Amino acid sequence: RHEGRMVFSVSTIIYLSLLSLELASFKSQVFAGTPDPANYPKLEVAPPSYEPWNKRFLGGDLPPHGTEANLWRDQIQCRNSHSWALTYDDGPSEFTPRVLNALGEHNFKATFFVIGSMVVRNPKYIQDVYAAGHEIGIHTWSHPQMTQISDEQIVAEIYWTVKAIQEAIGVVPKLFRPPYGDIDERVRTILKRMGLTIINWNQDSGDALGATDVVERFKHWSSTGHPGGILSLEHDRFNASSAQAVPAMSIVAASTYKTVKMSECIGQTKIYDSELMTGNGHVAPFFESTSPSVIVSVSASINASATMTQTAAMSSSQVPAKLSSTTESLAGLPAATNPSKNDALTSCKSWSLSAMMILFATCAELVYGW
């Protein structure tokens, strides 16, 4: 105090100024794990085409529209006949926690094939699923019949879903399940160029069509067996389907089957891969701001898309444009190109600098009486 008035030291003033700046910076940060709907297409509506990815994956010869399904070419069973792979489609939703709790009670691990627009709507639920040790797969953005849409639309359905998943939980899945199990050689070729593993099923609970006998179906499967184990299809999107999942798990627990995640079911240990979207083995580049011309409407016909001549793979030097000015990357990139890591690093450096300046000011006050 000086003559009855409070006198603030230089160190105190510096400290308060820096603290105000840091709090303002801290408040303005948008943390990973919360996809902003403003940066995405309308939810559950066919998304816009993304031209950079069209150039990467749609060049060269593609099978024509309407080819055979050939489901035997995809994963429809487990490697071990005593395995039971529980899978859930169409979430995450408000009913996903019910399924998660039931899985946790039995210490089961499952695989969730998520819809991109549902991830944007319910990011917390996919975070809960991932944090609980379950595996995540891709189930498109708007749940279309894949054989009925154009090549560009196929790519867009994957792009927007991968973008949402990566932003919510930081990984890029390699597992893909086509809605309705609908696939043909054209769709399969495009997905394979992206490095995706296609997963269908060999046992359908029927819950998506309103079946109320899911428990009875589980009892039948567990008693009759299957040479490829059981790869069952259920849904966590709605109240009725998720409610039946709870008692059905008791049947699985009482059976002689071992519950497994998809990675163990098919013997694929690498189910997340930041490089899978490059199509050529190079590390995927991060996305920078885009011009309006990059986002184009989905207007190309299926016949037109089949005649595209762009190169399928993109060289590592090419950097695709991005929807908005916010920065994104694919998980697993070096820190220099991973924005979420850069944000944390920048914040850490900023706070460290502030601490050093406060320490300097304090020492100056003690030594020189500032």
N, C-alpha and C positions, 0 to 999 in steps of 0.2 A: 504494500500500500504506500501511496505517496500523497501526503497532505489530505488524507481522508478519501482519496480516489483510488480506484483499482487501476493499476498499471499493468498492462499485458506485455510480457516479454516477447522478443522476436520469435523464440522457439514456439511459444504458444500460438502466435498468429500464424506462423508457417504450418503448424500442425493442424489447426482448425481449417485453414484454406485447403490443404491437401486432402483432409478428411472429407470435406464437402465435395471436392472434385471427384474423389474415388467413389463416394456414395452415389453421385449422379451417374458416373460411368457404370457402376454395378447395377443400378436400377434399369439402365437402358439396354442391358444385354438380353438377348433372347436365347434361352438355353436349349441345347439339343434335347430331343425327346418330345417336343411339342410342335408337330407339323402345323404350319399356318395354313388354314383352308384358303386364304387369299392367294397362295402360291400354287394352288392345285385346281384342276377342272371341277365342274359340278359333281357332287357326290353321286355315285351309282348311275352316272350317265356316260355314254361312250366318250372317252377322252379325245382331245385333239391329237393329231399326228405330230410326231417329233422328227423333223427332217434329218438331223445329224445321225440319229440311230437308223433311219431308213437307209441311209447311204452305207452304214456299217454292216447291215445284216441282210439287205434285200437284193443285192446284185446277183448276177449270174443266173444259172438255171435253177428254177424252182419247179417242183411237181405241180401240175395243173390243179385247179379247184375240182373237188369232187372225187379225189382218189380214195382208195380203200383205207379203212380205219387201221387194220393190222395191229390190234391192241397187244398182240403177243410180243411186239417189239418194245413195249413199255414195261415198267415195273408194276406187276399186278399181284405179286406174292412175295413171301419172305424166303430167305435161303434155308432157314431151318423150319422143319415141319412142326416144331413145338413152340414156335414164336407166335405171338399175337401183337400186331401193331395197331394200336388205337389211333385213329385219325379223326380230326374234327374240321369241318369246312364252314366257310361263310362268315366267320367272326372277324375281328373281336366285337362282342356286343355286351350289353348290360347283363346278359345271362352267362357270359363266359366265366365269371367268378364261381358260379355254382358248379360248373364242370371242373374247374381248377380245385375247388375244395374237395370234391369227391375223389379226384385223382390223388390229391395229397393224403387223404385218409388211408388209401391203400398203398401209398408210396409208388404209384404208377407214373411212368413218363410217357407222354404221347407226342403227336405231331399235329400242329395246327396250320392249316392252309388258309391264309387270310386274304380278304378282299382289300385292295388298296384304299378305296374310299372309306371303308369301315375303320381302317387304321388311322386315317386322318380324323375321323369322327371320334374314335375312342382310343387315343394313343396309350392311355394308362393301362388299359386291359392287355394290350399286346406286350407292354413292358412287364406286367405281372406274369404273363405266360412265360416270357423269355427268362425272367429272373428266377422262376421256379424250376428251370432246367429242362423245359420242354423245347421241342424243335419247331422252327417256323419255316413254312413253305409259301410259295406264291400261288394265288388263286384268282388272278386278274384284278382289274380296277372296277369293272362294272358287271361281271358275271355273264358274258355273252356266250353264245354257241360259237366256238372258235372256228368251226368249218364254214360258218355263214358270214364271216367278216373278211375284209380285205387284208392283204399282207401288211399294209401300213397300220391298220387298226390292231392287228395282232401285236406288232411291235409297240404301239402306244399303250396297250393294255399291260404289257410287261414293264415298260419304262416307268409309268406313273406309279405302279405298285411298288417296284423296287425303290424308287425315290422316297416313297412314304415310309416303307419299312426301314430303310437305312437311316432316315432322319429320326425315326421313333426309337430304334434300338441299336443302331450303329453297325448292322450286319447286312450283307447282301446274300439272300438264299439262292441255292442252286436247285432246290426241289420245286417242282411245279405240278400242280394238279389242274387239268382242264375242267372247267365247269361242265356238269352233266357227263363227264367222261368223254366229251365230244372232241374227237381228234381225227386227222387224216395225215397222209404223207406230206402234204403241203405245210400244214401247221407244224408237224413234227420236225420238218427240215429247218424251219425258221427258229424253232425253240432250241434245236440242237446247235445251230450256229451261235446261239447265245450261251451255250454251255450248260443248258438246263437239263436236269434229269426228270423225266416225266413219270409221275406216280398216279396210278389209278387204284383199283381195289378188287378184291375177289369176293367180298361179302358186304352187302348193302343193308343197313338197318331199316331203310325205308322211312326214316323219320321225317325226311324232307317232303315226302308225299303224304304225310299225315298218319303214317302207321302208328298204331298204339300198342303193338305187340313186340316192341324192341327186346324186352327181357326174354320173351319166348324164343325169339330168333337167336339170341345169344346162347340160350340153353341148347338149342338145336346144333349150333355151330360147335360148341364145346364138346358135345357128345359124339358127333359124327366125324369131326376132324377134317383136315384138308392137307393134301400132300405138300402144298406150299405154305403151310401155316395159315394164319388168318390175318388178312389186311382189311380191317373193317372201316366202313364209312359211316360217320355220324355228323351231326351239325350242332354248333353252339350259338346259332344266330337267334333262335326264337325260344320262347318259354317252354312250349310243349316238347320240343326235341331235347333241349338241355335237361328238362326234368326227368326224361326217361334215361338219360345217360347215367344218372346216379344209381338206381337199382341195377342197371345193366353191369356196372363195374363189380358188383358183388358176385355176379355169375363168373366173370373173368377171374376174380380172386379165388373162387372155389374150384376153378378148373386146373388142369395139369399144365396149362400153357404158361410160358414166360412172357410177360409184357415187355415190349421193346419199342424204342424210338425208330424212326425210319432209317436212320443211319445204320443201326444194327440189323434191321430187317433186311435191307438190300446189300449190306456190306460196303457202304460208302461212307468213309470217315470224314471226308471233306464236304460238308453240306453248306458252308458259307464261303464265298470267295469273291473278293473285291475285283478280281481280274476276269470274272466270267463274262462281263458285258463288253469286253473289248473285241472278242471274236478272233483274236490273233495271238493271245498269250502275253501281250504287253500290259503293263500296269495301266489301268484306266485313268485317263486324265481327269482333273477336276473341272467342273463346269463354271464358265465365266458368264458375265451378263450377255444378254442376247439382243438382237434387233427384232422388231416386230415381225419381220418376214420369216423368222425361224419357226414360229408356231403357225401351222397351217391347218385349215379345217379338213375333216375327214371326208373327202369328196372323190377320191380316186376309186374307180370301180375295181372289182376283183380281176377282171380281164386285163385291165391296164396295168395293175400291179404285177401281174405275172410276166410282163414284158420289160420290166425295169432292167437297166443295164449298168447300174452303179456298181462299184466294187463292193463286195460283201464285207471285207475286213477293212479296218481303218488303221493307218500307220500310227505309231506311238507319237508322232510329231503333231498330229492333227488334234485340235481341241474343239469339242462340240460346244455349241452355244447352250444357254440355259434359259429357263422360263423367266426368271426374275433376277433382280440385282442382288438378292441374297446369295451367299456363297454356299456351295455344296461340294461334297466329295464322296467317293466310295470308301467304305471302311477298309482299313488296312493300308492306306497310302502312307508314305513317309510324312513326318510331322510338318515338313515344309509346305505340303499341299493338302493338309487335313485341317479345314477351317475350325472345326470344333476344338482340336488340339491347339491350334494357333490362338484361339480366343482365350483358352485357359492359360496358355503360356504368356500371352500379352498381359493378361490381368495379373498374373503372378509377378512378372517383371515390374509392372507398374506399382504394385503394392511394395515390392522390395525397394524400388527407388524412393518411394515415399518414406519408408522406414529409415533409409540411409540419410535422407535430408533432415528428418526429425532428429536423428541421432547427432548429426553435425550441428544443428542449431542448438541442441541441448548442451553439447560440449562447448560451443562458443559462448553460451551464456555463463557456464560455470567458470571458464577461463578468463573471458574478457568482460563479463558482467553485462552482456547485451540484454 
